[in-house]
């Protein structure tokens, strides 16, 4: 009987040891799984941080491009504003019955020498940063955000502005070609020199006739009414400023 109870006791002790070993093994497995999950989480965090840093690099390049664009937009707008004023003065003089020496002298000294409407100036946006972002595959990381919307709004405005400038400059070049073909430009230069030396009724009458030559007057009339394209410069610049602010906000949020 004593031997029987000893056997039972031995079996119970063996089962107790097996249960402890089983619990220990389960604990080890849980710790390994937790360690793997933590390692994966750290790896994902590092990868996300790396991708965000690369995205910020693309966005900062875009911001620099747009800053340069805004400076160029400001310079071109300032030129076209002045050219517009000069063209308005030209149209005013050409519409008069007669031109006085002082009126013509004021026009040539103030506007003609610096702001000829025949300068075909083109705004060329720096799109390298935006193209790099699109090619990188990181554009989807700002999908559905205000930044994505403003980026597309800005470069859409750029495309519209470039088309309008192309149309304006093509018209100017056509008028300029017609003027040179008809020898109006050289005649105008000659008579302007004569007026500066000795303003007479005849040379003032001649310059007035030249100013009413269709292509000469036409290009000045077109430039005198640049309200739409001047407004586009402002709108495009404002959109660019919005994009820069959003990129700065994106950079600071990380």
C-alpha positions as CSV (number, residue, x, y, z in Angstrom):
1,X,0.0,0.0,0.0
2,X,2.8,2.4,0.9
3,X,4.4,1.6,-2.4
4,X,1.2,2.4,-4.2
5,X,1.0,5.9,-2.6
6,X,4.6,6.6,-3.4
7,X,3.9,5.9,-7.1
8,X,1.0,8.3,-7.1
9,X,3.1,11.0,-5.5
10,X,5.8,10.5,-8.0
11,X,3.3,10.7,-10.9
12,X,1.9,14.0,-9.5
13,X,5.3,15.5,-9.1
14,X,6.2,14.5,-12.7
15,X,3.0,16.1,-14.0
16,X,3.7,19.2,-12.0
17,X,7.2,19.5,-13.5
18,X,5.7,19.0,-17.0
19,X,3.2,21.8,-16.5
20,X,5.9,24.1,-15.3
21,X,8.1,23.3,-18.4
22,X,5.0,23.8,-20.6
23,X,4.2,27.2,-19.1
24,X,7.9,28.2,-19.4
25,X,8.0,27.2,-23.1
26,X,4.8,29.2,-23.8
27,X,6.3,32.2,-22.0
28,X,9.4,31.9,-24.1
29,X,7.4,31.8,-27.3
30,X,5.4,34.8,-26.3
31,X,8.5,36.8,-25.6
32,X,10.0,35.9,-29.0
33,X,6.8,36.9,-30.7
34,X,6.7,40.2,-28.9
35,X,10.4,40.8,-29.8
36,X,9.7,40.1,-33.4
37,X,6.7,42.4,-33.4
38,X,8.7,45.2,-31.8
39,X,11.5,44.7,-34.3
40,X,9.0,44.9,-37.2
41,X,7.4,48.0,-35.7
42,X,10.8,49.7,-35.3
43,X,11.7,48.7,-38.9
44,X,8.4,50.1,-40.2
45,X,8.9,53.3,-38.2
46,X,12.4,53.7,-39.6
47,X,11.2,53.0,-43.1
48,X,8.3,55.5,-42.7
49,X,10.7,58.1,-41.4
50,X,13.1,57.5,-44.3
51,X,10.3,57.8,-46.8
52,X,9.0,61.0,-45.2
53,X,12.5,62.5,-45.3
54,X,12.7,61.7,-49.0
55,X,9.3,63.2,-49.7
56,X,10.3,66.3,-47.8
57,X,13.3,66.5,-50.0
58,X,11.2,66.5,-53.1
59,X,8.8,69.0,-51.6
60,X,11.6,71.4,-50.6
61,X,12.9,71.3,-54.1
62,X,9.5,72.2,-55.4
63,X,9.3,75.1,-52.9
64,X,12.7,76.4,-54.2
65,X,11.4,76.2,-57.8
66,X,8.3,78.1,-56.9
67,X,10.2,80.8,-55.1
68,X,12.2,81.3,-58.3
69,X,9.0,81.3,-60.3
70,X,7.5,84.0,-58.1
71,X,10.5,86.2,-58.6
72,X,10.3,85.8,-62.4
73,X,6.6,86.4,-62.4
74,X,7.1,89.6,-60.5
75,X,9.8,90.8,-62.9
76,X,7.7,90.0,-66.0
77,X,4.6,91.6,-64.6
78,X,6.5,94.7,-63.8
79,X,7.8,94.9,-67.4
80,X,4.4,94.2,-68.9
81,X,2.8,96.8,-66.6
82,X,5.2,99.4,-68.0
83,X,4.8,98.2,-71.5
84,X,1.1,98.5,-71.1
85,X,1.4,102.2,-70.0
86,X,3.7,102.9,-72.9
87,X,1.3,101.3,-75.3
88,X,-1.6,103.2,-73.9
89,X,0.3,106.4,-74.5
90,X,1.1,105.3,-78.0
91,X,-2.5,104.6,-78.8
92,X,-3.5,108.0,-77.3
93,X,-1.0,109.8,-79.5
94,X,-2.0,107.9,-82.6
95,X,-5.6,108.7,-82.1
96,X,-5.0,112.4,-81.9
97,X,-5.3,114.6,-85.0
98,X,-1.8,116.0,-84.3
99,X,1.2,115.3,-82.1
100,X,3.1,118.1,-80.5
101,X,6.9,117.9,-80.1
102,X,6.7,117.8,-76.4
103,X,4.2,114.9,-76.4
104,X,6.3,112.9,-78.8
105,X,9.5,113.6,-76.9
106,X,7.8,112.6,-73.6
107,X,6.7,109.3,-75.2
108,X,10.0,108.4,-76.6
109,X,12.1,109.3,-73.6
110,X,9.8,107.7,-71.0
111,X,8.6,104.6,-72.7
112,X,10.0,103.9,-76.2
113,X,13.6,103.4,-75.2
114,X,12.9,101.0,-72.3
115,X,9.5,99.4,-72.8
116,X,9.0,98.6,-76.5
117,X,5.9,96.3,-76.9
118,X,7.9,94.2,-79.3
119,X,9.9,92.5,-76.7
120,X,8.5,88.9,-76.6
121,X,9.2,87.8,-73.1
122,X,8.3,84.3,-71.9
123,X,7.7,83.1,-68.4
124,X,9.4,79.7,-68.0
125,X,8.4,77.9,-64.8
126,X,10.9,75.6,-63.2
127,X,9.0,72.3,-63.1
128,X,12.0,70.0,-62.3
129,X,11.0,69.5,-58.7
130,X,7.4,68.6,-59.5
131,X,8.4,66.2,-62.3
132,X,10.9,64.5,-60.0
133,X,8.2,64.0,-57.4
134,X,5.8,62.5,-59.9
135,X,8.5,60.1,-61.2
136,X,9.6,59.1,-57.7
137,X,6.3,57.4,-56.8
138,X,6.0,59.6,-53.7
139,X,3.2,61.7,-55.0
140,X,0.6,59.2,-53.7
141,X,1.8,60.0,-50.2
142,X,0.1,63.4,-50.4
143,X,-3.0,62.1,-52.2
144,X,-6.2,63.8,-51.2
145,X,-4.5,66.5,-49.2
146,X,-4.7,70.3,-49.6
147,X,-1.1,70.3,-50.7
148,X,-1.8,67.9,-53.7
149,X,-4.8,70.1,-54.7
150,X,-2.8,73.3,-54.6
151,X,0.1,71.8,-56.5
152,X,-2.1,70.8,-59.3
153,X,-3.9,74.2,-59.2
154,X,-0.5,75.9,-59.4
155,X,0.9,74.0,-62.4
156,X,-2.5,74.2,-64.1
157,X,-2.3,78.0,-63.8
158,X,1.2,77.8,-65.1
159,X,0.1,75.9,-68.2
160,X,-2.7,78.4,-68.9
161,X,-0.3,81.4,-68.4
162,X,2.2,79.8,-70.8
163,X,-0.5,79.4,-73.5
164,X,-1.6,83.0,-73.1
165,X,1.9,84.3,-73.3
166,X,2.5,82.1,-76.4
167,X,-0.5,83.6,-78.0
168,X,0.5,87.2,-77.1
169,X,4.1,86.7,-78.2
170,X,3.1,85.0,-81.5
171,X,0.8,88.0,-82.3
172,X,3.6,90.5,-81.5
173,X,6.1,88.6,-83.7
174,X,3.6,88.6,-86.6
175,X,3.0,92.3,-86.3
176,X,6.8,93.0,-85.9
177,X,7.5,90.9,-89.1
178,X,4.8,92.9,-91.0
179,X,6.3,96.2,-89.8
180,X,9.9,95.2,-90.9
181,X,8.6,93.9,-94.2
182,X,6.9,97.2,-94.8
183,X,10.0,99.2,-93.7
184,X,7.9,100.9,-91.0
185,X,10.5,100.3,-88.2
186,X,13.4,101.9,-90.0
187,X,11.2,104.8,-91.2
188,X,10.0,105.3,-87.6
189,X,13.6,105.3,-86.3
190,X,14.7,107.8,-88.9
191,X,11.8,110.2,-88.4
192,X,12.2,110.0,-84.6
193,X,15.8,111.0,-85.0
194,X,14.8,113.9,-87.2
195,X,12.2,115.1,-84.7
196,X,14.7,115.0,-81.9
197,X,17.0,117.2,-83.9
198,X,14.4,119.5,-85.4
199,X,10.7,118.9,-84.9
200,X,8.8,120.2,-87.9
201,X,5.2,119.9,-89.0
202,X,6.2,117.5,-91.8
203,X,8.2,115.0,-89.7
204,X,5.6,115.1,-86.9
205,X,2.9,114.4,-89.5
206,X,5.0,111.6,-90.9
207,X,5.5,109.9,-87.5
208,X,1.8,110.2,-86.8
209,X,1.1,108.3,-90.1
210,X,3.6,105.7,-89.2
211,X,2.1,105.2,-85.8
212,X,-1.3,104.6,-87.4
213,X,0.2,101.8,-89.6
214,X,-2.1,98.8,-88.9
215,X,0.4,96.4,-87.5
216,X,2.2,99.1,-85.5
217,X,-1.0,100.4,-84.0
218,X,-2.4,96.9,-83.6
219,X,0.4,95.6,-81.5
220,X,0.3,98.6,-79.2
221,X,-3.4,98.3,-78.9
222,X,-3.1,94.7,-77.9
223,X,-0.4,95.5,-75.3
224,X,-2.4,98.4,-74.0
225,X,-5.1,95.9,-72.9
226,X,-3.1,93.3,-71.0
227,X,-5.5,93.2,-68.0
228,X,-6.2,89.5,-68.3
229,X,-2.6,88.3,-68.5
230,X,-1.5,90.7,-65.7
231,X,-4.2,89.2,-63.5
232,X,-2.9,85.7,-64.3
233,X,0.5,86.7,-63.1
234,X,-1.0,87.7,-59.7
235,X,-3.2,84.6,-59.4
236,X,-0.3,82.2,-60.3
237,X,2.0,84.0,-57.8
238,X,-0.7,83.7,-55.1
239,X,-1.1,80.0,-55.8
240,X,2.6,79.5,-55.6
241,X,2.7,81.2,-52.2
242,X,-0.1,78.9,-51.0
243,X,2.0,75.9,-52.1
244,X,5.1,77.1,-50.3
245,X,3.2,77.6,-47.0
246,X,1.7,74.2,-47.2
247,X,5.1,72.6,-47.9
248,X,6.5,74.5,-44.9
249,X,3.6,73.2,-42.8
250,X,4.2,69.6,-44.0
251,X,7.9,69.9,-43.2
252,X,7.3,71.2,-39.6
253,X,4.7,68.6,-38.8
254,X,7.3,65.7,-39.0
